[in-house]
Amino acid sequence: MLQPNVRNRRAGFRLDTFVAARAYRDGYALRAKVVDISATGALIRLQANGSLPLVQRLELELESTTLCTLARTVWQRDDVCAVRFIGLSDVDRLNIAEHLDAVDRHRRIH
């Protein structure tokens, strides 16, 4: 997903996924898709032109729940940006881990 010249500093288990998301800028929701996620951050693709602020509220529509958190923009190129989750609770990290497990299981079966 990342370009070859982009240094990969990501850590932890991540998977490509397609999760609906909303990032908020100045009180307005920007629709997005999460294309890569881990317990510490995500790679998101905005569905409309725009840029994210340094810190934004982010809502992720996981299969079992809607996860609401703050996220810090790490980098943005065109409509793709990387974010790091801020202050994610252990329960939310567990929800992400369960989502990753479900996606991984589904891929192994199909």
Buried (B, 14 or more C-beta within 10 A) or exposed (E): EEEEEEEEEBEEEBBEBEBBBBBBBEEEEBEBBBBBBBBBBBBBBBEEEEEBEEEBBBBBEBEEEEBEBBBBBBEBEEBBBBBBBEEBEEEBBEBBBBBBEBBEEEEEEE
